[in-house]
């Protein structure tokens, strides 16, 4: 009896499930009720530091992809990147607008040196694009799209902080948009003629990104009780990630 072979996207999701319980525990602590307003402002600053790199990363990957003549990944990967660049344009500006509406200033996001945990999340993608293969970026995108805010998070933040809708655009819009974006990415992964090594590169990128995102959220929720250790099992849903 023959057995169906799991598709690339399914294999990637299975790998990410190994780290997902820890992320859920950390985000549950980060979005706890006490002192949420200053923590939300810190979240906006951190996410701006991450998201302002999204379009430049994809533009770099698009340029490097276009240089790979004869690469069977080049055409479909370039088409995806070109479209996704348009979809992600100006999302960093949303965060600055949210920050202003939350009673802060854009300078709090734009002025300071981005923290090391942000660089640890974003920086490896530049290296892998330049020195390995632009396809590795798909693992990073899979994490940012796959662990976007859950639909209920906007209401929770508003109820606990009293913030207006104008301060919550990024959370609200990404909760609505990213499911469709993730479906598009999974479809791309399943039709790309990836070698075993290229699929491994996507998986390494994704696993690193999920771990680095978890470390970033640990810092943002640092005054909370310690999160459960890795491998402690799933935590109750908190309306933070899908």
FIVO-164013 format. One record per residue: residue number from 1; residue in three letters; x, y, z of N, C-alpha, C, O in turn. Coordinates in nm, 2 decimals, decimal comma. Layout:
BEGIN
R    n  res    n.c1    n.c2    n.c3   ca.c1   ca.c2   ca.c3    c.c1    c.c2    c.c3    o.c1    o.c2    o.c3
R  NUM  ALA       X       Y       Z       X       Y       Z       X       Y       Z       X       Y       Z
...
end
This chain:
BEGIN
R    n  res    n.c1    n.c2    n.c3   ca.c1   ca.c2   ca.c3    c.c1    c.c2    c.c3    o.c1    o.c2    o.c3
R    1  UNK    0,08   -0,12    0,00    0,00    0,00    0,00    0,09    0,12    0,00    0,18    0,14    0,08
R    2  UNK    0,06    0,21   -0,09    0,14    0,34   -0,10    0,10    0,44    0,00   -0,02    0,44    0,04
R    3  UNK    0,19    0,52    0,05    0,15    0,63    0,14    0,18    0,76    0,08    0,28    0,78    0,01
R    4  UNK    0,10    0,86    0,11    0,12    0,99    0,05    0,24    1,06    0,12    0,26    1,04    0,24
R    5  UNK    0,31    1,12    0,04    0,43    1,20    0,09    0,39    1,34    0,13    0,32    1,41    0,05
R    6  UNK    0,42    1,38    0,25    0,39    1,51    0,29    0,45    1,62    0,20    0,56    1,60    0,16
R    7  UNK    0,37    1,72    0,18    0,42    1,83    0,10    0,52    1,92    0,18    0,53    1,91    0,30
R    8  UNK    0,59    2,00    0,10    0,69    2,09    0,17    0,63    2,17    0,28    0,69    2,18    0,39
R    9  UNK    0,52    2,23    0,25    0,46    2,32    0,35    0,42    2,24    0,48    0,43    2,29    0,59
R   10  UNK    0,37    2,12    0,46    0,33    2,04    0,57    0,45    2,00    0,66    0,44    2,00    0,78
R   11  UNK    0,56    1,97    0,59    0,68    1,93    0,66    0,73    2,05    0,74    0,78    2,03    0,86
R   12  UNK    0,72    2,17    0,68    0,77    2,29    0,76    0,68    2,31    0,88    0,73    2,34    0,99
R   13  UNK    0,55    2,30    0,86    0,46    2,33    0,97    0,49    2,23    1,09    0,48    2,26    1,20
R   14  UNK    0,52    2,10    1,05    0,54    2,00    1,15    0,67    2,04    1,23    0,67    2,02    1,36
R   15  UNK    0,77    2,09    1,17    0,89    2,13    1,24    0,86    2,25    1,33    0,91    2,25    1,44
R   16  UNK    0,79    2,34    1,29    0,76    2,46    1,37    0,68    2,43    1,49    0,69    2,50    1,59
R   17  UNK    0,60    2,32    1,48    0,52    2,28    1,60    0,61    2,25    1,72    0,56    2,26    1,83
R   18  UNK    0,73    2,21    1,70    0,82    2,17    1,81    0,85    2,30    1,90    0,86    2,28    2,02
R   19  UNK    0,85    2,41    1,84    0,88    2,54    1,91    0,76    2,62    1,95    0,77    2,71    2,03
R   20  UNK    0,65    2,58    1,89    0,53    2,66    1,91    0,48    2,67    2,06    0,44    2,78    2,10
R   21  UNK    0,48    2,57    2,14    0,43    2,58    2,28    0,51    2,69    2,35    0,45    2,76    2,43
R   22  UNK    0,64    2,70    2,34    0,71    2,80    2,41    0,67    2,94    2,37    0,66    3,02    2,45
R   23  UNK    0,65    2,96    2,24    0,61    3,09    2,19    0,47    3,12    2,25    0,45    3,24    2,29
R   24  UNK    0,38    3,03    2,25    0,25    3,06    2,31    0,26    3,10    2,46    0,19    3,19    2,50
R   25  UNK    0,34    3,03    2,53    0,36    3,06    2,67    0,42    3,20    2,69    0,37    3,27    2,78
R   26  UNK    0,52    3,23    2,61    0,58    3,36    2,62    0,48    3,48    2,58    0,48    3,58    2,65
R   27  UNK    0,40    3,46    2,48    0,31    3,56    2,44    0,20    3,58    2,54    0,15    3,69    2,56
R   28  UNK    0,16    3,47    2,60    0,05    3,48    2,70    0,10    3,57    2,82    0,02    3,65    2,87
R   29  UNK    0,23    3,55    2,85    0,28    3,64    2,96    0,30    3,78    2,91    0,27    3,88    2,98
R   30  UNK    0,34    3,80    2,78    0,36    3,93    2,73    0,23    4,01    2,73    0,24    4,13    2,76
R   31  UNK    0,12    3,95    2,70   -0,01    4,02    2,69   -0,09    4,02    2,81   -0,21    4,04    2,81
R   32  UNK   -0,03    3,99    2,93   -0,10    3,99    3,05   -0,16    4,13    3,08   -0,12    4,23    3,02
R   33  UNK   -0,26    4,14    3,17   -0,33    4,26    3,19   -0,25    4,37    3,26   -0,27    4,49    3,22
R   34  UNK   -0,18    4,34    3,36   -0,11    4,44    3,44   -0,01    4,52    3,35    0,08    4,46    3,29
R   35  UNK   -0,02    4,65    3,36    0,08    4,74    3,30    0,09    4,71    3,15    0,20    4,72    3,09
R   36  UNK   -0,02    4,68    3,08   -0,01    4,65    2,94    0,02    4,77    2,85    0,08    4,75    2,75
R   37  UNK   -0,03    4,89    2,89   -0,01    5,00    2,80    0,14    5,03    2,77    0,18    5,04    2,65
R   38  UNK    0,23    5,04    2,87    0,37    5,06    2,84    0,43    4,94    2,76    0,52    4,96    2,68
R   39  UNK    0,38    4,82    2,79    0,44    4,71    2,72    0,39    4,70    2,58    0,47    4,66    2,49
R   40  UNK    0,27    4,75    2,55    0,22    4,76    2,41    0,30    4,86    2,33    0,33    4,84    2,22
R   41  UNK    0,33    4,97    2,40    0,42    5,07    2,33    0,56    5,01    2,30    0,61    5,04    2,19
R   42  UNK    0,61    4,94    2,39    0,74    4,87    2,36    0,73    4,77    2,25    0,82    4,76    2,17
R   43  UNK    0,62    4,70    2,25    0,59    4,61    2,14    0,59    4,68    2,00    0,64    4,63    1,91
R   44  UNK    0,52    4,79    2,00    0,51    4,87    1,87    0,65    4,91    1,82    0,68    4,90    1,71
R   45  UNK    0,73    4,96    1,92    0,87    4,99    1,88    0,95    4,88    1,83    1,02    4,89    1,73
R   46  UNK    0,94    4,76    1,90    1,01    4,64    1,85    0,96    4,59    1,72    1,04    4,56    1,63
R   47  UNK    0,83    4,59    1,70    0,78    4,55    1,57    0,81    4,64    1,46    0,83    4,60    1,34
R   48  UNK    0,82    4,77    1,49    0,87    4,86    1,38    1,01    4,83    1,34    1,04    4,83    1,22
R   49  UNK    1,10    4,80    1,44    1,24    4,77    1,41    1,24    4,64    1,32    1,33    4,63    1,24
R   50  UNK    1,15    4,55    1,34    1,15    4,43    1,26    1,09    4,45    1,12    1,14    4,42    1,02
R   51  UNK    0,97    4,51    1,12    0,89    4,52    1,00    0,95    4,62    0,90    0,93    4,61    0,78
R   52  UNK    1,02    4,72    0,95    1,08    4,82    0,85    1,19    4,75    0,77    1,23    4,80    0,67
R   53  UNK    1,24    4,63    0,81    1,33    4,55    0,73    1,27    4,46    0,63    1,34    4,40    0,55
R   54  UNK    1,13    4,44    0,64    1,07    4,34    0,55    1,08    4,37    0,40    1,13    4,29    0,33
R   55  UNK    1,05    4,49    0,36    1,06    4,53    0,22    1,20    4,53    0,17    1,23    4,47    0,07
R   56  UNK    1,30    4,59    0,25    1,44    4,58    0,20    1,49    4,44    0,19    1,57    4,41    0,10
R   57  UNK    1,45    4,35    0,28    1,49    4,21    0,27    1,44    4,15    0,14    1,52    4,08    0,07
R   58  UNK    1,31    4,17    0,11    1,26    4,11   -0,01    1,31    4,17   -0,13    1,33    4,11   -0,23
R   59  UNK    1,34    4,30   -0,13    1,40    4,37   -0,24    1,54    4,31   -0,27    1,58    4,29   -0,39
R   60  UNK    1,62    4,29   -0,16    1,75    4,23   -0,18    1,74    4,08   -0,24    1,81    4,05   -0,33
R   61  UNK    1,64    4,01   -0,18    1,62    3,87   -0,23    1,58    3,87   -0,38    1,62    3,78   -0,45
R   62  UNK    1,50    3,97   -0,41    1,45    3,98   -0,55    1,57    4,01   -0,65    1,58    3,95   -0,75
R   63  UNK    1,66    4,10   -0,61    1,78    4,13   -0,69    1,87    4,01   -0,70    1,91    3,98   -0,81
R   64  UNK    1,89    3,94   -0,59    1,98    3,82   -0,60    1,91    3,71   -0,68    1,98    3,63   -0,75
R   65  UNK    1,78    3,70   -0,67    1,71    3,59   -0,74    1,72    3,62   -0,89    1,74    3,53   -0,97
R   66  UNK    1,71    3,75   -0,93    1,72    3,78   -1,07    1,86    3,76   -1,13    1,87    3,74   -1,26
R   67  UNK    1,96    3,75   -1,05    2,09    3,72   -1,10    2,12    3,57   -1,11    2,23    3,54   -1,17
R   68  UNK    2,03    3,49   -1,07    2,06    3,34   -1,07    2,01    3,28   -1,20    1,91    3,21   -1,20
R   69  UNK    2,08    3,31   -1,31    2,04    3,26   -1,44    2,04    3,10   -1,44    2,14    3,04   -1,40
R   70  UNK    1,94    3,05   -1,50    1,93    2,90   -1,51    1,88    2,83   -1,38    1,86    2,71   -1,38
R   71  UNK    1,85    2,91   -1,27    1,80    2,85   -1,15    1,65    2,83   -1,17    1,58    2,92   -1,19
R   72  UNK    1,60    2,70   -1,15    1,46    2,68   -1,17    1,37    2,75   -1,07    1,25    2,76   -1,09
R   73  UNK    1,43    2,79   -0,96    1,35    2,86   -0,86    1,33    3,01   -0,89    1,25    3,08   -0,84
R   74  UNK    1,42    3,06   -0,98    1,43    3,21   -1,00    1,30    3,27   -1,04    1,25    3,37   -0,98
R   75  UNK    1,23    3,22   -1,14    1,11    3,28   -1,19    1,00    3,28   -1,09    0,94    3,39   -1,07
R   76  UNK    0,96    3,17   -1,04    0,85    3,17   -0,94    0,88    3,25   -0,81    0,79    3,31   -0,76
R   77  UNK    1,00    3,24   -0,77    1,04    3,31   -0,65    1,04    3,46   -0,67    0,99    3,54   -0,59
R   78  UNK    1,09    3,50   -0,78    1,09    3,65   -0,82    0,95    3,70   -0,83    0,92    3,81   -0,78
R   79  UNK    0,86    3,62   -0,89    0,72    3,67   -0,90    0,65    3,68   -0,77    0,58    3,78   -0,74
R   80  UNK    0,68    3,59   -0,68    0,62    3,59   -0,54    0,67    3,72   -0,47    0,60    3,79   -0,41
R   81  UNK    0,80    3,74   -0,47    0,87    3,85   -0,40    0,82    3,98   -0,45    0,79    4,07   -0,38
R   82  UNK    0,81    4,00   -0,58    0,76    4,12   -0,64    0,62    4,16   -0,59    0,59    4,27   -0,56
R   83  UNK    0,53    4,06   -0,59    0,40    4,08   -0,54    0,39    4,11   -0,39    0,32    4,20   -0,35
R   84  UNK    0,47    4,03   -0,32    0,47    4,05   -0,17    0,53    4,18   -0,13    0,49    4,24   -0,02
R   85  UNK    0,62    4,23   -0,20    0,68    4,36   -0,17    0,57    4,47   -0,18    0,56    4,56   -0,09
R   86  UNK    0,48    4,46   -0,28    0,37    4,55   -0,29    0,28    4,54   -0,17    0,22    4,64   -0,12
R   87  UNK    0,25    4,41   -0,13    0,16    4,39   -0,02    0,21    4,44    0,11    0,13    4,48    0,20
R   88  UNK    0,34    4,44    0,13    0,39    4,48    0,26    0,44    4,62    0,27    0,49    4,67    0,37
R   89  UNK    0,43    4,70    0,16    0,47    4,83    0,16    0,40    4,92    0,26    0,28    4,91    0,28
R   90  UNK    0,48    5,00    0,33    0,42    5,10    0,42    0,37    5,05    0,56    0,32    5,12    0,64
R   91  UNK    0,39    4,92    0,58    0,34    4,86    0,71    0,43    4,92    0,82    0,38    4,92    0,94
R   92  UNK    0,55    4,95    0,80    0,63    5,02    0,91    0,57    5,15    0,94    0,58    5,19    1,06
R   93  UNK    0,51    5,22    0,85    0,45    5,35    0,87    0,32    5,33    0,96    0,29    5,42    1,04
R   94  UNK    0,25    5,22    0,94    0,14    5,19    1,03    0,18    5,19    1,17    0,11    5,25    1,26
R   95  UNK    0,29    5,13    1,20    0,34    5,12    1,34    0,37    5,25    1,40    0,34    5,28    1,52
R   96  UNK    0,43    5,34    1,32    0,46    5,48    1,38    0,33    5,55    1,40    0,32    5,63    1,50
R   97  UNK    0,23    5,53    1,32    0,10    5,60    1,34    0,03    5,54    1,47   -0,03    5,61    1,55
R   98  UNK    0,04    5,41    1,48   -0,01    5,34    1,60    0,06    5,40    1,73   -0,01    5,42    1,83
R   99  UNK    0,19    5,41    1,72    0,26    5,46    1,83    0,22    5,60    1,87    0,20    5,63    1,99
R  100  UNK    0,20    5,69    1,78    0,15    5,82    1,80    0,01    5,82    1,87   -0,01    5,89    1,96
R  101  UNK   -0,08    5,74    1,82   -0,21    5,73    1,87   -0,21    5,67    2,01   -0,31    5,68    2,08
R  102  UNK   -0,11    5,59    2,04   -0,10    5,53    2,17   -0,03    5,62    2,28   -0,01    5,58    2,39
R  103  UNK   -0,01    5,75    2,24    0,04    5,84    2,33    0,19    5,86    2,34    0,25    5,92    2,43
R  104  UNK    0,26    5,80    2,24    0,40    5,81    2,23    0,44    5,89    2,11    0,36    5,96    2,05
R  105  UNK    0,57    5,88    2,07    0,62    5,95    1,95    0,69    5,86    1,86    0,75    5,76    1,91
R  106  UNK    0,69    5,88    1,73    0,77    5,80    1,64    0,92    5,79    1,67    0,99    5,70    1,65
R  107  UNK    0,97    5,90    1,74    1,11    5,90    1,78    1,15    5,79    1,87    1,27    5,75    1,87
R  108  UNK    1,05    5,74    1,95    1,09    5,63    2,04    1,12    5,50    1,96    1,19    5,41    2,01
R  109  UNK    1,07    5,49    1,84    1,10    5,37    1,75    1,22    5,40    1,66    1,30    5,31    1,63
R  110  UNK    1,23    5,53    1,61    1,33    5,56    1,51    1,46    5,60    1,57    1,56    5,58    1,51
R  111  UNK    1,46    5,65    1,70    1,59    5,70    1,75    1,68    5,60    1,80    1,80    5,60    1,76
R  112  UNK    1,64    5,51    1,89    1,74    5,42    1,95    1,80    5,31    1,86    1,74    5,28    1,76
R  113  UNK    1,92    5,26    1,89    1,97    5,15    1,82    1,88    5,03    1,84    1,84    5,00    1,95
R  114  UNK    1,84    4,96    1,73    1,76    4,84    1,74    1,83    4,74    1,83    1,95    4,72    1,82
R  115  UNK    1,75    4,68    1,92    1,81    4,59    2,02    1,87    4,47    1,95    1,84    4,43    1,84
R  116  UNK    1,97    4,40    2,02    2,03    4,28    1,97    1,93    4,17    1,93    1,96    4,10    1,84
R  117  UNK    1,82    4,16    2,01    1,73    4,05    1,97    1,66    4,07    1,84    1,62    3,98    1,78
R  118  UNK    1,64    4,20    1,81    1,58    4,23    1,67    1,68    4,20    1,57    1,65    4,14    1,46
R  119  UNK    1,81    4,24    1,59    1,91    4,20    1,49    1,93    4,05    1,48    1,96    4,00    1,37
R  120  UNK    1,92    3,98    1,59    1,93    3,83    1,58    1,82    3,77    1,50    1,83    3,66    1,45
R  121  UNK    1,70    3,83    1,50    1,59    3,79    1,42    1,60    3,82    1,27    1,59    3,73    1,19
R  122  UNK    1,64    3,94    1,24    1,64    3,99    1,11    1,77    3,96    1,04    1,77    3,92    0,92
R  123  UNK    1,88    3,98    1,11    2,01    3,99    1,05    2,05    3,86    0,97    2,11    3,87    0,86
R  124  UNK    2,03    3,74    1,02    2,07    3,62    0,95    2,01    3,61    0,81    2,07    3,55    0,72
R  125  UNK    1,89    3,67    0,79    1,83    3,67    0,65    1,92    3,74    0,55    1,93    3,69    0,44
R  126  UNK    1,98    3,85    0,59    2,07    3,92    0,49    2,18    3,83    0,46    2,22    3,82    0,34
R  127  UNK    2,24    3,76    0,56    2,35    3,68    0,53    2,32    3,56    0,44    2,39    3,53    0,34
R  128  UNK    2,20    3,50    0,47    2,17    3,38    0,39    2,13    3,42    0,25    2,16    3,34    0,15
R  129  UNK    2,07    3,53    0,23    2,03    3,58    0,09    2,16    3,61    0,01    2,17    3,57   -0,10
R  130  UNK    2,26    3,67    0,08    2,38    3,71    0,01    2,48    3,59   -0,01    2,54    3,58   -0,11
R  131  UNK    2,48    3,50    0,09    2,59    3,40    0,08    2,54    3,26    0,07    2,62    3,17    0,07
R  132  UNK    2,41    3,24    0,06    2,36    3,10    0,03    2,26    3,11   -0,08    2,29    3,09   -0,20
R  133  UNK    2,13    3,13   -0,05    2,03    3,13   -0,16    1,91    3,21   -0,11    1,87    3,20    0,01
R  134  UNK    1,85    3,30   -0,19    1,74    3,39   -0,15    1,62    3,31   -0,10    1,53    3,36   -0,03
R  135  UNK    1,61    3,18   -0,14    1,49    3,10   -0,10    1,48    3,09    0,05    1,37    3,06    0,10
R  136  UNK    1,59    3,10    0,12    1,59    3,09    0,27    1,50    3,19    0,33    1,44    3,16    0,44
R  137  UNK    1,48    3,30    0,27    1,39    3,41    0,32    1,25    3,36    0,34    1,18    3,41    0,42
R  138  UNK    1,21    3,26    0,26    1,07    3,21    0,28    1,05    3,15    0,41    0,93    3,15    0,46
R  139  UNK    1,15    3,09    0,48    1,13    3,04    0,62    1,10    3,16    0,71    1,01    3,14    0,80
R  140  UNK    1,17    3,27    0,70    1,14    3,39    0,78    1,00    3,44    0,76    0,93    3,47    0,85
R  141  UNK    0,96    3,45    0,63    0,83    3,50    0,60    0,72    3,41    0,66    0,62    3,45    0,70
R  142  UNK    0,75    3,28    0,65    0,65    3,18    0,70    0,62    3,20    0,85    0,51    3,19    0,90
R  143  UNK    0,73    3,24    0,92    0,71    3,27    1,07    0,64    3,40    1,09    0,54    3,40    1,17
R  144  UNK    0,67    3,50    1,02    0,61    3,63    1,05    0,46    3,63    1,01    0,38    3,69    1,07
R  145  UNK    0,43    3,56    0,90    0,29    3,54    0,85    0,22    3,44    0,94    0,10    3,46    0,97
R  146  UNK    0,28    3,33    0,98    0,22    3,23    1,05    0,19    3,25    1,20    0,11    3,19    1,26
R  147  UNK    0,27    3,35    1,25    0,25    3,38    1,40    0,21    3,52    1,41    0,26    3,59    1,50
R  148  UNK    0,13    3,57    1,33    0,08    3,71    1,34   -0,03    3,72    1,45   -0,07    3,62    1,50
R  149  UNK   -0,07    3,84    1,48   -0,17    3,86    1,59   -0,30    3,78    1,56   -0,34    3,78    1,44
R  150  UNK   -0,36    3,72    1,66   -0,49    3,66    1,64   -0,60    3,76    1,64   -0,58    3,87    1,69
R  151  UNK   -0,71    3,73    1,58   -0,82    3,83    1,57   -0,87    3,89    1,70   -0,90    4,00    1,70
R  152  UNK   -0,87    3,81    1,81   -0,92    3,86    1,93   -0,82    3,95    2,01   -0,86    4,01    2,11
R  153  UNK   -0,70    3,97    1,96   -0,60    4,04    2,03   -0,63    4,19    2,03   -0,61    4,26    2,13
R  154  UNK   -0,69    4,24    1,92   -0,72    4,39    1,91   -0,82    4,43    2,02   -0,80    4,52    2,09
R  155  UNK   -0,92    4,35    2,04   -1,02    4,38    2,14   -0,97    4,37    2,28   -1,00    4,45    2,37
R  156  UNK   -0,88    4,27    2,30   -0,82    4,26    2,43   -0,74    4,38    2,47   -0,75    4,43    2,58
R  157  UNK   -0,65    4,42    2,38   -0,57    4,54    2,41   -0,65    4,66    2,43   -0,63    4,74    2,52
R  158  UNK   -0,75    4,68    2,35   -0,84    4,80    2,36   -0,91    4,80    2,50   -0,92    4,90    2,57
R  159  UNK   -0,96    4,68    2,54   -1,04    4,67    2,66   -0,95    4,70    2,78   -0,99    4,76    2,88
R  160  UNK   -0,82    4,65    2,78   -0,73    4,66    2,89   -0,66    4,79    2,90   -0,62    4,83    3,01
R  161  UNK   -0,65    4,86    2,79   -0,57    4,99    2,79   -0,65    5,11    2,77   -0,61    5,22    2,80
R  162  UNK   -0,77    5,09    2,71   -0,85    5,21    2,67   -0,81    5,28    2,55   -0,85    5,39    2,52
R  163  UNK   -0,72    5,22    2,47   -0,66    5,28    2,35   -0,77    5,29    2,24   -0,85    5,20    2,23
R  164  UNK   -0,77    5,39    2,16   -0,86    5,40    2,05   -0,82    5,30    1,93   -0,71    5,25    1,93
R  165  UNK   -0,91    5,29    1,84   -0,89    5,20    1,73   -0,77    5,25    1,65   -0,70    5,16    1,58
R  166  UNK   -0,74    5,38    1,64   -0,63    5,43    1,57   -0,49    5,38    1,62   -0,40    5,39    1,54
R  167  UNK   -0,49    5,33    1,74   -0,36    5,29    1,80   -0,34    5,14    1,77   -0,24    5,08    1,82
R  168  UNK   -0,43    5,07    1,70   -0,43    4,93    1,69   -0,44    4,88    1,55   -0,47    4,76    1,52
R  169  UNK   -0,40    4,97    1,46   -0,42    4,93    1,31   -0,33    4,81    1,28   -0,38    4,72    1,21
R  170  UNK   -0,21    4,81    1,32   -0,12    4,71    1,27   -0,16    4,57    1,32   -0,17    4,47    1,25
R  171  UNK   -0,20    4,56    1,45   -0,25    4,43    1,50   -0,38    4,39    1,43   -0,39    4,28    1,39
R  172  UNK   -0,47    4,49    1,41   -0,60    4,46    1,35   -0,58    4,41    1,20   -0,64    4,31    1,16
R  173  UNK   -0,50    4,49    1,13   -0,48    4,46    0,98   -0,41    4,32    0,96   -0,44    4,25    0,88
R  174  UNK   -0,30    4,30    1,04   -0,23    4,18    1,03   -0,31    4,05    1,07   -0,29    3,95    1,01
R  175  UNK   -0,39    4,07    1,16   -0,48    3,96    1,20   -0,57    3,92    1,08   -0,61    3,80    1,06
R  176  UNK   -0,61    4,02    1,01   -0,70    4,00    0,89   -0,63    3,95    0,77   -0,68    3,87    0,69
R  177  UNK   -0,51    4,00    0,74   -0,44    3,98    0,62   -0,35    3,85    0,61   -0,34    3,79    0,51
R  178  UNK   -0,29    3,82    0,73   -0,18    3,72    0,72   -0,22    3,58    0,70   -0,14    3,50    0,65
R  179  UNK   -0,35    3,54    0,73   -0,39    3,41    0,69   -0,39    3,39    0,54   -0,34    3,28    0,50
R  180  UNK   -0,43    3,48    0,47   -0,43    3,47    0,32   -0,29    3,47    0,27   -0,25    3,40    0,18
R  181  UNK   -0,20    3,56    0,33   -0,06    3,56    0,29    0,01    3,43    0,32    0,09    3,38    0,24
R  182  UNK   -0,02    3,37    0,43    0,04    3,24    0,46    0,00    3,13    0,37    0,08    3,05    0,33
R  183  UNK   -0,13    3,13    0,33   -0,18    3,03    0,23   -0,10    3,05    0,10   -0,07    2,95    0,03
R  184  UNK   -0,08    3,17    0,06    0,00    3,20   -0,07    0,14    3,14   -0,06    0,19    3,08   -0,15
R  185  UNK    0,20    3,16    0,06    0,34    3,12    0,08    0,34    2,96    0,08    0,43    2,91    0,02
R  186  UNK    0,25    2,90    0,14    0,25    2,75    0,15    0,23    2,70    0,00    0,29    2,60   -0,03
R  187  UNK    0,14    2,76   -0,07    0,12    2,72   -0,21    0,25    2,73   -0,29    0,28    2,64   -0,37
R  188  UNK    0,32    2,84   -0,27    0,45    2,86   -0,34    0,55    2,75   -0,30    0,61    2,69   -0,39
R  189  UNK    0,56    2,72   -0,17    0,66    2,62   -0,12    0,63    2,48   -0,19    0,72    2,41   -0,22
R  190  UNK    0,50    2,46   -0,20    0,46    2,33   -0,26    0,48    2,31   -0,41    0,48    2,20   -0,46
R  191  UNK    0,49    2,42   -0,48    0,51    2,41   -0,62    0,66    2,44   -0,66    0,69    2,42   -0,78
R  192  UNK    0,74    2,49   -0,57    0,88    2,52   -0,61    0,95    2,38   -0,62    0,93    2,29   -0,54
R  193  UNK    1,04    2,37   -0,72    1,12    2,25   -0,73    1,24    2,25   -0,64    1,36    2,25   -0,69
R  194  UNK    1,22    2,25   -0,51    1,33    2,26   -0,41    1,41    2,13   -0,40    1,35    2,02   -0,40
R  195  UNK    1,54    2,15   -0,40    1,62    2,03   -0,36    1,61    2,01   -0,21    1,56    2,09   -0,14
R  196  UNK    1,67    1,89   -0,17    1,66    1,86   -0,03    1,74    1,97    0,05    1,70    2,01    0,16
R  197  UNK    1,85    2,02    0,00    1,93    2,12    0,07    1,86    2,25    0,07    1,86    2,32    0,17
R  198  UNK    1,78    2,29   -0,03    1,71    2,41   -0,03    1,59    2,41    0,06    1,57    2,51    0,13
R  199  UNK    1,53    2,30    0,07    1,42    2,28    0,17    1,47    2,29    0,31    1,41    2,35    0,40
R  200  UNK    1,59    2,23    0,33    1,65    2,24    0,46    1,69    2,39    0,50    1,67    2,43    0,61
R  201  UNK    1,73    2,47    0,40    1,76    2,61    0,42    1,64    2,68    0,47    1,65    2,77    0,56
R  202  UNK    1,53    2,66    0,40    1,40    2,72    0,44    1,36    2,68    0,58    1,32    2,77    0,66
R  203  UNK    1,38    2,56    0,62    1,35    2,51    0,75    1,44    2,57    0,86    1,39    2,61    0,96
R  204  UNK    1,57    2,57    0,83    1,66    2,63    0,93    1,63    2,78    0,95    1,62    2,83    1,06
R  205  UNK    1,60    2,85    0,84    1,56    2,99    0,85    1,43    3,01    0,94    1,43    3,10    1,02
R  206  UNK    1,33    2,92    0,91    1,21    2,93    0,99    1,23    2,90    1,14    1,18    2,97    1,22
R  207  UNK    1,30    2,79    1,16    1,32    2,75    1,30    1,40    2,86    1,38    1,37    2,89    1,49
R  208  UNK    1,50    2,91    1,32    1,58    3,02    1,38    1,49    3,14    1,41    1,49    3,20    1,51
R  209  UNK    1,41    3,18    1,31    1,32    3,29    1,32    1,22    3,28    1,43    1,20    3,37    1,51
R  210  UNK    1,16    3,16    1,44    1,06    3,14    1,55    1,13    3,14    1,69    1,07    3,20    1,78
R  211  UNK    1,25    3,08    1,70    1,32    3,09    1,82    1,36    3,23    1,86    1,34    3,28    1,97
R  212  UNK    1,41    3,31    1,76    1,45    3,45    1,78    1,33    3,54    1,82    1,34    3,62    1,90
R  213  UNK    1,21    3,51    1,75    1,09    3,59    1,78    1,05    3,56    1,93    1,01    3,65    2,00
R  214  UNK    1,06    3,43    1,97    1,03    3,40    2,11    1,12    3,47    2,21    1,07    3,53    2,31
R  215  UNK    1,25    3,48    2,18    1,34    3,55    2,26    1,31    3,70    2,27    1,32    3,76    2,37
R  216  UNK    1,27    3,76    2,16    1,23    3,90    2,15    1,11    3,92    2,25    1,10    4,02    2,32
R  217  UNK    1,01    3,83    2,24    0,89    3,84    2,32    0,92    3,82    2,47    0,85    3,88    2,56
R  218  UNK    1,02    3,74    2,50    1,06    3,72    2,64    1,11    3,86    2,69    1,07    3,89    2,80
R  219  UNK    1,19    3,93    2,62    1,23    4,06    2,66    1,11    4,16    2,68    1,11    4,23    2,78
R  220  UNK    1,02    4,16    2,59    0,91    4,25    2,60    0,82    4,22    2,72    0,76    4,31    2,77
R  221  UNK    0,82    4,10    2,76    0,74    4,06    2,88    0,82    4,03    3,00    0,78    3,95    3,08
R  222  UNK    0,94    4,09    3,01    1,04    4,04    3,11    0,99    4,05    3,25    1,03    3,97    3,33
R  223  UNK    0,90    4,14    3,28    0,86    4,15    3,42    0,75    4,05    3,46    0,71    4,05    3,57
R  224  UNK    0,71    3,97    3,36    0,62    3,86    3,39    0,69    3,75    3,46    0,81    3,74    3,45
R  225  UNK    0,61    3,65    3,52    0,67    3,53    3,57    0,74    3,46    3,45    0,71    3,47    3,34
R  226  UNK    0,84    3,38    3,49    0,92    3,30    3,39    0,83    3,22    3,30    0,74    3,15    3,36
R  227  UNK    0,85    3,22    3,17    0,77    3,13    3,08    0,80    2,98    3,11    0,90    2,95    3,16
R  228  UNK    0,71    2,89    3,07    0,74    2,75    3,09    0,86    2,71    3,00    0,88    2,76    2,90
R  229  UNK    0,93    2,61    3,05    1,05    2,56    2,97    1,01    2,50    2,84    0,90    2,45    2,83
R  230  UNK    1,10    2,50    2,75    1,08    2,43    2,62    1,04    2,29    2,64    1,10    2,22    2,73
R  231  UNK    0,94    2,24    2,57    0,90    2,11    2,58    0,80    2,08    2,69    0,77    1,96    2,72
R  232  UNK    0,75    2,19    2,76    0,66    2,17    2,87    0,52    2,14    2,82    0,43    2,11    2,90
R  233  UNK    0,50    2,15    2,69    0,36    2,12    2,64    0,29    2,25    2,61    0,33    2,35    2,65
R  234  UNK    0,18    2,23    2,54    0,10    2,35    2,50    0,04    2,42    2,61    0,01    2,36    2,72
R  235  UNK    0,02    2,55    2,60   -0,05    2,63    2,70   -0,19    2,67    2,65   -0,21    2,66    2,53
R  236  UNK   -0,28    2,71    2,74   -0,41    2,75    2,69   -0,41    2,86    2,59   -0,32    2,95    2,60
R  237  UNK   -0,50    2,86    2,49   -0,50    2,97    2,39   -0,52    3,10    2,46   -0,60    3,11    2,56
R  238  UNK   -0,46    3,21    2,42   -0,47    3,34    2,48   -0,51    3,45    2,38   -0,51    3,56    2,41
R  239  UNK   -0,55    3,41    2,26   -0,58    3,51    2,16   -0,46    3,59    2,11   -0,48    3,71    2,08
R  240  UNK   -0,34    3,53    2,11   -0,22    3,61    2,08   -0,17    3,56    1,94   -0,14    3,65    1,86
R  241  UNK   -0,17    3,43    1,92   -0,12    3,38    1,79   -0,22    3,28    1,75   -0,30    3,22    1,83
R  242  UNK   -0,22    3,25    1,61   -0,31    3,15    1,56   -0,27    3,01    1,61   -0,34    2,91    1,58
end
